[in-house]
């Protein structure tokens, strides 16, 4: 490229000082001359802004003053990047490290796919560097699940080496043209965390922009650092509530109905009388009922199950943004469904 396109790398930080500093150390090694780094601090209380400025005085640190969530926190950085005349913007999770050729790989893809607006990278597991976390995703209308390509597979250097159009790119490594903002708009703040990039990719595709998986754009991702694991109540709450919001905004009614049925079947215990002919139906019905209600009582004491119920509740009552206090209290020992 004769003209070196300007790239703004946006890294969102919320009480993740050590992760962010490690991320910045890898960004420093990127083999490309025309990029800037913008760290958006979402109201951290761990001294992150001070330490980042001390170790990396050349980068821009924007302080929001409070936790705006992934969507609006990144929007703050995107607005700043566009004001600084960026040609492309790269959203990078603070718990990821990057390959030195990542910007060259993304920019090559933009030339190969001029009709694409969003580009996603190949995401590896930080702890197992050859294991793939994510290589693009496709929505399966029949099962109402996203098929995450390559998830859990060891990269053989052959299977996931081709560009491909996907339904969405994961938010921990998201590269896009500035023109996308003019036509599609910003990330939706209602999501706060999770599904905002999925919603954005679907909106972009409806506006005529393809979403492309770029195999040479590599990152190593720790994953779920904001939630202390993907089975935490907070993670489950946001995934449940925001999946419903995403479906409302992006799926046809008949496909939303399928999703509701799937969700209901996952929430309710299975009721099965069995077919043992040695026992009368009344007896089988009795024991099936006992088992059903025992399973339900057990679930009603489980914090993850309660978090899912809270997610559905808040979707129905149109409560979006950050999660309420009762969900955050789940990790403190409040495990009764009737207390919600």
C-alpha positions in Angstrom: 0.0 0.0 0.0 1.5 3.3 -1.1 -0.6 5.2 1.4 -0.2 3.9 4.9 -3.8 3.8 6.2 -4.1 5.1 9.8 -5.4 2.5 12.3 -6.7 3.3 15.7 -6.4 0.4 18.2 -8.9 0.7 21.0 -8.3 -1.3 24.2 -11.0 -1.1 26.9 -9.9 -1.5 30.5 -11.9 -2.0 33.7 -9.8 -2.9 36.7 -7.6 -5.1 34.5 -4.3 -3.3 34.9 -2.0 -6.4 34.6 -3.9 -7.8 31.6 -3.9 -4.4 29.9 -0.1 -3.9 30.4 0.6 -7.3 28.9 -1.7 -6.6 26.0 0.1 -3.2 25.4 3.5 -5.0 25.5 2.4 -7.1 22.5 0.9 -4.2 20.7 4.2 -2.4 20.9 5.7 -5.1 18.7 3.2 -4.7 15.9 5.0 -4.4 12.5 3.2 -1.4 11.1 4.1 2.2 11.2 0.9 4.2 11.1 -1.2 3.2 14.1 -2.2 4.8 17.4 -3.3 3.2 20.6 -6.2 4.4 22.7 -7.0 2.9 26.1 -10.5 3.7 27.3 -10.6 3.3 31.1 -14.1 2.4 32.3 -13.9 3.9 35.8 -11.2 1.6 37.2 -10.3 1.7 40.9 -7.0 -0.4 40.7 -4.8 2.5 39.5 -4.8 1.4 35.9 -4.8 4.9 34.2 -1.8 6.1 36.3 0.2 3.0 35.7 -0.6 2.8 32.0 0.4 6.4 31.5 3.6 5.9 33.4 4.7 2.9 31.4 3.3 4.0 28.0 3.4 7.8 27.9 3.0 7.9 24.2 -0.5 6.3 24.1 -3.8 8.1 24.7 -5.8 7.2 27.8 -9.4 8.3 27.9 -11.2 8.0 31.3 -14.9 7.7 31.3 -15.3 8.0 35.1 -17.6 5.0 35.4 -18.2 1.6 34.0 -20.1 2.1 30.7 -19.8 -1.5 29.7 -18.2 -3.0 26.6 -20.5 -1.3 24.1 -20.5 2.3 25.2 -16.9 2.2 26.5 -15.7 1.2 23.1 -18.0 3.8 21.5 -16.1 6.4 23.5 -12.9 5.2 21.8 -14.4 5.0 18.4 -15.7 8.6 18.5 -12.2 9.7 19.5 -10.5 7.6 16.7 -12.8 9.0 14.0 -12.2 12.6 15.3 -8.5 11.8 14.9 -9.1 10.8 11.2 -8.6 7.1 11.5 -9.2 5.1 8.4 -9.7 1.8 10.3 -10.5 1.0 13.9 -9.4 -2.2 15.7 -11.2 -3.2 18.9 -8.9 -5.4 21.0 -9.7 -7.0 24.3 -7.3 -6.1 27.1 -6.9 -9.8 28.0 -5.5 -10.7 24.6 -2.0 -10.5 23.1 -1.5 -10.0 19.3 0.7 -11.3 16.5 3.1 -8.7 15.2 1.6 -9.0 11.7 -2.0 -8.5 12.7 -2.5 -5.1 11.2 -0.8 -6.1 7.9 -3.1 -9.1 7.8 -6.3 -7.1 8.3 -5.3 -4.4 5.8 -4.5 -7.0 3.2 -8.0 -8.4 3.8 -9.6 -5.0 3.3 -8.1 -4.9 -0.2 -9.2 -8.4 -1.1 -12.7 -7.7 0.2 -13.7 -4.1 -0.6 -17.4 -4.9 0.1 -16.7 -6.1 3.6 -17.0 -3.8 6.6 -16.0 -6.0 9.6 -13.1 -8.3 9.8 -12.5 -10.9 12.6 -9.3 -12.7 13.5 -8.3 -16.2 14.5 -8.5 -16.4 18.3 -6.3 -18.9 20.2 -6.4 -20.0 23.8 -3.9 -18.0 25.8 -3.1 -21.0 28.0 -2.8 -23.5 25.1 -1.4 -21.4 22.2 -2.2 -23.9 19.4 -5.9 -24.5 20.5 -8.5 -22.4 18.7 -11.1 -20.5 20.6 -12.8 -18.9 17.7 -12.5 -18.9 13.9 -15.8 -17.2 12.9 -19.4 -18.2 13.6 -22.5 -19.1 11.6 -26.1 -18.9 12.9 -28.0 -22.2 12.6 -31.7 -21.4 12.3 -32.7 -25.0 13.0 -31.0 -25.4 16.3 -31.0 -21.7 17.3 -27.4 -21.8 18.2 -24.3 -20.2 16.8 -21.8 -22.7 15.4 -18.4 -21.5 16.5 -15.8 -22.6 13.9 -12.8 -24.4 15.3 -13.7 -24.1 18.9 -11.5 -26.4 21.0 -9.6 -27.7 18.0 -5.8 -27.8 17.7 -4.8 -25.7 14.7 -3.3 -28.0 12.1 -2.3 -25.2 9.8 -4.6 -26.3 7.0 -8.3 -26.4 8.1 -8.7 -22.8 9.2 -6.4 -21.0 6.7 -8.8 -19.5 4.3 -10.8 -16.3 4.2 -14.5 -16.9 4.7 -17.7 -14.9 5.1 -19.2 -15.4 8.6 -22.2 -14.2 10.4 -20.3 -12.5 13.1 -16.8 -11.8 14.4 -16.0 -12.0 18.1 -15.6 -8.7 19.9 -12.1 -9.5 21.4 -10.6 -8.9 17.9 -12.8 -6.7 15.7 -11.4 -4.6 12.8 -13.6 -2.3 10.7 -13.7 0.5 8.2 -14.6 3.9 9.6 -17.4 4.2 6.9 -19.2 1.5 8.9 -20.1 4.0 11.6 -21.6 6.4 9.1 -23.9 3.8 7.7 -24.6 1.4 10.5 -24.0 3.4 13.7 -22.3 2.6 16.9 -22.4 -0.5 19.2 -25.8 -0.6 21.0 -25.3 0.4 24.7 -28.3 -1.6 25.9 -26.3 -4.8 25.7 -23.6 -3.5 28.1 -21.7 -6.8 27.8 -22.1 -9.7 25.3 -24.0 -9.9 22.0 -23.3 -6.2 21.1 -20.7 -7.3 18.5 -23.1 -10.0 17.2 -25.9 -7.4 16.9 -23.4 -5.0 15.2 -22.3 -7.6 12.6 -25.9 -8.5 11.8 -26.8 -4.8 11.4 -23.8 -4.4 9.1 -24.7 -7.3 7.0 -28.2 -5.9 6.5 -26.6 -2.7 5.4 -24.7 -4.5 2.7 -21.3 -5.1 4.4 -19.9 -8.5 4.6 -18.2 -9.9 7.7 -14.9 -11.7 6.9 -12.8 -14.1 8.9 -9.1 -13.4 8.4 -7.0 -16.4 9.3 -3.6 -14.6 9.5 -4.9 -12.1 12.0 -4.0 -13.9 15.2 -4.6 -13.2 18.9 -4.2 -15.2 22.1 -7.1 -14.7 24.4 -7.5 -15.4 28.1 -11.3 -15.2 27.9 -14.1 -14.2 30.3 -11.6 -12.2 32.4 -14.4 -9.8 33.4 -16.6 -12.6 34.7 -14.2 -14.9 36.5 -15.2 -17.8 34.2 -17.9 -18.5 31.7 -20.1 -20.3 34.2 -20.4 -17.3 36.6 -23.8 -15.9 37.3 -22.8 -12.5 35.8 -21.8 -14.2 32.5 -24.9 -16.3 32.3 -27.2 -13.3 33.2 -25.8 -11.1 30.4 -25.8 -14.0 27.9 -29.4 -14.9 28.6 -30.8 -11.4 28.6 -28.8 -10.2 25.7 -29.5 -13.2 23.5 -33.2 -12.4 23.8 -32.5 -8.7 23.0 -30.3 -9.7 20.0 -33.0 -12.1 18.7 -35.7 -9.3 19.0 -33.5 -7.0 16.9 -32.3 -9.4 14.3 -34.4 -12.5 13.8 -37.7 -13.1 12.1 -40.6 -13.9 14.4 -40.7 -17.6 13.5 -37.0 -18.0 14.4 -37.5 -16.1 17.6 -40.3 -18.6 18.5 -37.8 -21.4 18.0 -35.3 -19.7 20.2 -37.9 -19.2 23.0 -38.8 -22.9 22.8 -35.2 -23.9 23.1 -34.6 -21.6 26.1 -37.8 -23.0 27.8 -36.7 -26.6 27.3 -33.3 -25.8 28.8 -34.8 -24.1 31.8 -37.4 -26.7 32.8 -36.6 -30.2 34.2 -37.4 -33.1 32.0 -40.7 -34.9 32.9 -40.6 -38.5 31.8 -42.7 -41.4 33.2 -40.7 -44.1 31.6 -42.0 -47.2 29.9 -41.4 -49.9 32.4 -44.3 -52.3 31.9 -43.7 -53.9 35.3 -45.0 -50.8 37.1 -48.5 -49.3 36.7 -48.8 -45.9 35.0 -50.1 -44.3 38.2 -47.0 -45.4 40.1 -44.6 -44.2 37.3 -46.5 -40.9 37.1 -46.1 -40.4 40.9 -42.3 -41.1 40.9 -41.8 -38.9 37.7 -43.6 -36.1 39.5 -41.5 -36.5 42.6 -38.3 -36.4 40.5 -39.5 -33.4 38.5 -40.2 -31.3 41.6 -36.9 -32.4 43.3 -35.1 -31.3 40.1 -36.9 -28.0 40.1 -36.1 -27.3 43.8 -32.5 -28.1 43.2 -32.3 -25.7 40.3 -34.0 -23.0 42.3 -31.0 -23.1 44.7 -28.4 -22.9 41.9 -27.0 -19.4 41.3 -26.4 -20.0 37.6 -30.1 -21.0 37.1 -31.3 -18.0 39.1 -29.1 -15.8 36.9 -30.8 -17.1 33.8 -34.2 -16.4 35.3 -33.1 -12.9 36.2 -31.9 -12.4 32.6 -35.3 -13.4 31.2 -37.1 -11.2 33.8 -35.1 -8.1 33.0 -35.5 -8.6 29.3 -39.3 -8.8 29.7 -39.3 -5.7 31.9 -37.0 -3.9 29.4 -34.2 -3.4 32.0 -31.0 -3.2 30.0 -27.5 -1.8 30.6 -25.6 -3.0 33.6 -27.0 -5.8 35.7 -29.0 -5.1 38.9 -27.8 -5.6 42.4 -29.6 -8.8 43.0 -27.6 -10.5 40.2 -24.3 -9.3 41.6 -25.4 -10.5 45.0 -25.7 -14.1 43.7 -22.0 -14.6 44.2 -22.3 -13.5 47.9 -24.6 -16.4 48.9 -28.1 -15.3 47.9 -29.2 -18.5 46.2 -33.0 -18.4 46.7 -35.1 -18.0 43.6 -38.0 -16.5 45.7 -35.6 -13.7 46.8 -35.3 -12.4 43.2 
